[in-house]
């Protein structure tokens, strides 16, 4: 592996990529091309079509959740490991699971609360959640009683940009909405637009300590929000599909397995 730094000569900073242990954990997928999520405790969630398998930090399977009634699971948000969000896009349904992978809420029909074309969802603070309504080009935040806390209004008109977002994540009181042609749009918890992070053509990312981590051209890159610099770590293994940085570890995703170190 090789390191590359993209920084002005006058700037000195520390990189986040510091591995704390030589231990390697391997998780074999039940079938090829599963996706994964992690939480702050190091738990791993392997998503396989309509099933989620929870593994602990050393790769031992703990619990499983599955229902075939609503089809494929589109997205899982394990930011809060006590309230895991599960999104069934095809049926416009949401469900929350507890840390035992048991449903802790009734199925939430987004259609029944008036939003038939939501395309993105994510967890928020205080047991709330965000949705992006494709029809009206707006972000909405709901509480656990499905009362509307925030409505941004039509962002296409407000920001005068083409709104075609593909990913959403909340971190430390800010919402990050990824629009590949525009960059990452950042909003505060009240839905007020704050800034655009100039990273384009991303499919996904994760936020750690305010910095943006994303995998591109066989490298895990860190965009540092304070210095606007980017640091990257190259991976020469051509079989790697993507790499995440979480809990001071690399999560290397292959077509049939996950390696954590």
VOSE-106665 format. One record per residue (C-alpha): residue in three letters; x, y, z. Coordinates in nm, 3 decimals. Layout:
BEGIN
   miza         X         Y         Z
    Ala         X         Y         Z
...
***
This chain:
BEGIN
   miza         X         Y         Z
    Unk     0.000     0.000     0.000
    Unk     0.121     0.350    -0.080
    Unk     0.033     0.685     0.069
    Unk    -0.034     1.006    -0.120
    Unk    -0.098     1.347     0.032
    Unk    -0.256     1.641    -0.145
    Unk    -0.165     1.943     0.068
    Unk    -0.012     2.286     0.035
    Unk     0.354     2.287     0.140
    Unk     0.278     2.525     0.424
    Unk     0.019     2.300     0.589
    Unk     0.102     2.020     0.834
    Unk    -0.171     1.791     0.969
    Unk    -0.235     1.444     1.104
    Unk    -0.400     1.171     0.901
    Unk    -0.679     0.959     1.050
    Unk    -0.551     0.631     0.903
    Unk    -0.375     0.494     1.211
    Unk    -0.446     0.124     1.275
    Unk    -0.467     0.035     1.643
    Unk    -0.421    -0.343     1.616
    Unk    -0.283    -0.616     1.389
    Unk    -0.590    -0.834     1.449
    Unk    -0.781    -0.929     1.132
    Unk    -1.148    -1.027     1.135
    Unk    -1.306    -1.211     0.841
    Unk    -1.680    -1.235     0.775
    Unk    -1.797    -1.462     0.493
    Unk    -2.109    -1.342     0.312
    Unk    -2.409    -1.575     0.275
    Unk    -2.398    -1.498    -0.096
    Unk    -2.203    -1.268    -0.326
    Unk    -2.232    -0.892    -0.340
    Unk    -2.381    -0.825     0.002
    Unk    -2.355    -0.476     0.148
    Unk    -2.245    -0.385     0.500
    Unk    -2.305    -0.128     0.770
    Unk    -2.125    -0.077     1.100
    Unk    -2.202     0.094     1.428
    Unk    -1.992     0.269     1.691
    Unk    -1.952    -0.051     1.894
    Unk    -1.785    -0.229     1.603
    Unk    -2.087    -0.444     1.521
    Unk    -2.121    -0.539     1.156
    Unk    -2.450    -0.567     0.968
    Unk    -2.446    -0.772     0.648
    Unk    -2.741    -0.696     0.421
    Unk    -2.839    -0.974     0.181
    Unk    -3.149    -0.889    -0.022
    Unk    -3.429    -0.911     0.241
    Unk    -3.210    -1.025     0.532
    Unk    -2.979    -0.854     0.783
    Unk    -2.723    -1.055     0.980
    Unk    -2.560    -0.889     1.279
    Unk    -2.201    -0.984     1.371
    Unk    -2.007    -0.863     1.672
    Unk    -1.671    -0.689     1.645
    Unk    -1.479    -1.017     1.625
    Unk    -1.692    -1.156     1.343
    Unk    -1.924    -1.390     1.532
    Unk    -2.285    -1.398     1.408
    Unk    -2.525    -1.274     1.676
    Unk    -2.873    -1.212     1.544
    Unk    -3.068    -1.213     1.220
    Unk    -3.368    -1.023     1.083
    Unk    -3.567    -1.102     0.771
    Unk    -3.908    -1.046     0.620
    Unk    -4.002    -1.123     0.261
    Unk    -4.325    -0.925     0.267
    Unk    -4.169    -0.595     0.160
    Unk    -3.907    -0.719    -0.084
    Unk    -3.546    -0.607    -0.100
    Unk    -3.392    -0.393     0.171
    Unk    -3.276    -0.073     0.002
    Unk    -3.090     0.088     0.290
    Unk    -2.990     0.031     0.653
    Unk    -2.876     0.302     0.895
    Unk    -2.708     0.166     1.210
    Unk    -2.587     0.503     1.340
    Unk    -2.794     0.435     1.652
    Unk    -2.737     0.063     1.730
    Unk    -3.039     0.068     1.962
    Unk    -3.267     0.191     1.683
    Unk    -3.159     0.059     1.344
    Unk    -3.345     0.204     1.046
    Unk    -3.445    -0.035     0.766
    Unk    -3.583     0.110     0.440
    Unk    -3.786    -0.078     0.180
    Unk    -3.788     0.166    -0.110
    Unk    -4.003    -0.038    -0.350
    Unk    -4.288    -0.041    -0.098
    Unk    -4.210     0.299     0.061
    Unk    -4.188     0.140     0.404
    Unk    -3.968     0.204     0.709
    Unk    -3.899    -0.015     1.009
    Unk    -3.685     0.026     1.321
    Unk    -3.503    -0.261     1.494
    Unk    -3.357    -0.279     1.844
    Unk    -3.011    -0.414     1.927
    Unk    -3.152    -0.769     1.931
    Unk    -3.262    -0.725     1.567
    Unk    -3.626    -0.732     1.672
    Unk    -3.878    -0.484     1.534
    Unk    -3.917    -0.198     1.782
    Unk    -4.181    -0.016     1.578
    Unk    -4.470    -0.093     1.350
    Unk    -4.398    -0.072     0.981
    Unk    -4.416     0.294     0.876
    Unk    -4.586     0.359     0.543
    Unk    -4.448     0.677     0.391
    Unk    -4.733     0.674     0.141
    Unk    -4.989     0.688     0.422
    Unk    -4.833     1.004     0.564
    Unk    -4.845     1.169     0.222
    Unk    -4.506     1.094     0.067
    Unk    -4.526     0.848    -0.220
    Unk    -4.196     0.931    -0.388
    Unk    -3.934     0.932    -0.115
    Unk    -3.600     0.822    -0.254
    Unk    -3.364     0.854     0.046
    Unk    -3.391     0.813     0.422
    Unk    -3.160     0.820     0.724
    Unk    -3.171     0.825     1.102
    Unk    -3.162     1.148     1.301
    Unk    -3.120     1.250     1.663
    Unk    -3.385     1.202     1.934
    Unk    -3.547     0.904     1.760
    Unk    -3.635     1.105     1.452
    Unk    -3.555     1.043     1.085
    Unk    -3.504     1.227     0.758
    Unk    -3.655     1.159     0.416
    Unk    -3.588     1.315     0.080
    Unk    -3.910     1.365    -0.116
    Unk    -3.824     1.336    -0.484
    Unk    -4.156     1.474    -0.601
    Unk    -4.116     1.807    -0.420
    Unk    -3.734     1.817    -0.407
    Unk    -3.738     1.869    -0.032
    Unk    -3.600     1.727     0.290
    Unk    -3.833     1.643     0.576
    Unk    -3.758     1.537     0.932
    Unk    -4.013     1.342     1.135
    Unk    -4.025     1.255     1.503
    Unk    -4.117     0.912     1.644
    Unk    -4.486     1.009     1.634
    Unk    -4.453     1.092     1.262
    Unk    -4.502     1.462     1.326
    Unk    -4.315     1.687     1.084
    Unk    -4.027     1.867     1.256
    Unk    -3.856     2.017     0.950
    Unk    -3.954     2.096     0.591
    Unk    -3.693     2.264     0.376
    Unk    -3.920     2.355     0.089
    Unk    -3.827     2.292    -0.274
    Unk    -3.446     2.284    -0.276
    Unk    -3.427     2.292    -0.654
    Unk    -3.587     2.638    -0.649
    Unk    -3.420     2.760    -0.329
    Unk    -3.064     2.663    -0.429
    Unk    -3.115     2.692    -0.805
    Unk    -2.949     2.358    -0.878
    Unk    -3.049     2.026    -1.029
    Unk    -3.151     1.797    -0.743
    Unk    -3.062     1.433    -0.811
    Unk    -2.932     1.310    -0.473
    Unk    -2.822     0.950    -0.422
    Unk    -2.711     0.933    -0.057
    Unk    -2.791     1.094     0.277
    Unk    -2.635     1.082     0.625
    Unk    -2.662     1.278     0.950
    Unk    -2.359     1.338     1.170
    Unk    -2.320     1.558     1.479
    Unk    -2.617     1.780     1.407
    Unk    -2.561     1.819     1.034
    Unk    -2.727     1.647     0.741
    Unk    -2.514     1.555     0.439
    Unk    -2.705     1.519     0.111
    Unk    -2.497     1.390    -0.178
    Unk    -2.575     1.528    -0.524
    Unk    -2.315     1.376    -0.761
    Unk    -2.320     1.668    -1.007
    Unk    -2.313     1.939    -0.741
    Unk    -2.122     1.798    -0.443
    Unk    -2.231     1.723    -0.086
    Unk    -2.495     1.968     0.036
    Unk    -2.475     2.027     0.412
    Unk    -2.774     2.137     0.623
    Unk    -2.812     2.197     0.995
    Unk    -3.059     2.002     1.207
    Unk    -3.327     2.261     1.128
    Unk    -3.291     2.217     0.754
    Unk    -3.101     2.540     0.692
    Unk    -2.849     2.512     0.411
    Unk    -2.493     2.560     0.540
    Unk    -2.246     2.485     0.260
    Unk    -2.147     2.260    -0.029
    Unk    -1.851     2.025     0.003
    Unk    -1.687     2.017    -0.344
    Unk    -1.669     1.638    -0.384
    Unk    -1.849     1.524    -0.697
    Unk    -1.954     1.196    -0.858
    Unk    -1.961     1.008    -0.525
    Unk    -2.192     0.711    -0.470
    Unk    -2.156     0.699    -0.093
    Unk    -1.935     0.821     0.192
    Unk    -1.918     0.822     0.567
    Unk    -1.848     1.108     0.805
    Unk    -1.596     1.060     1.086
    Unk    -1.516     1.354     1.315
    Unk    -1.651     1.593     1.055
    Unk    -1.429     1.459     0.775
    Unk    -1.559     1.285     0.462
    Unk    -1.428     0.937     0.381
    Unk    -1.491     0.781     0.040
    Unk    -1.344     0.510    -0.183
    Unk    -1.233     0.610    -0.531
    Unk    -0.985     0.467    -0.783
    Unk    -0.869     0.193    -0.545
    Unk    -0.794     0.445    -0.271
    Unk    -0.968     0.537     0.052
    Unk    -0.970     0.915     0.066
    Unk    -1.026     1.152     0.354
    Unk    -1.145     1.506     0.284
    Unk    -1.054     1.713     0.587
    Unk    -1.318     1.975     0.657
    Unk    -1.097     2.220     0.846
    Unk    -0.803     2.236     0.605
    Unk    -0.986     2.142     0.281
    Unk    -0.705     1.894     0.215
    Unk    -0.737     1.534     0.096
    Unk    -0.524     1.243     0.209
    Unk    -0.552     0.894     0.064
    Unk    -0.441     0.538     0.126
    Unk    -0.396     0.316    -0.180
    Unk    -0.503    -0.051    -0.187
    Unk    -0.330    -0.265    -0.448
    Unk    -0.564    -0.562    -0.402
    Unk    -0.767    -0.559    -0.725
    Unk    -1.042    -0.777    -0.572
    Unk    -1.148    -0.510    -0.322
    Unk    -1.484    -0.356    -0.411
    Unk    -1.478    -0.078    -0.153
    Unk    -1.318     0.018     0.179
    Unk    -1.469     0.199     0.479
    Unk    -1.287     0.366     0.768
    Unk    -1.472     0.331     1.099
    Unk    -1.376     0.267     1.462
    Unk    -1.008     0.320     1.368
    Unk    -1.023     0.018     1.138
    Unk    -1.035    -0.058     0.768
    Unk    -1.344    -0.248     0.652
    Unk    -1.243    -0.407     0.321
    Unk    -1.538    -0.534     0.121
    Unk    -1.493    -0.812    -0.134
    Unk    -1.761    -0.978    -0.345
    Unk    -1.785    -1.274    -0.104
    Unk    -1.647    -1.150     0.226
    Unk    -1.539    -0.867     0.455
    Unk    -1.197    -0.819     0.612
    Unk    -1.159    -0.588     0.911
    Unk    -0.819    -0.474     1.039
***
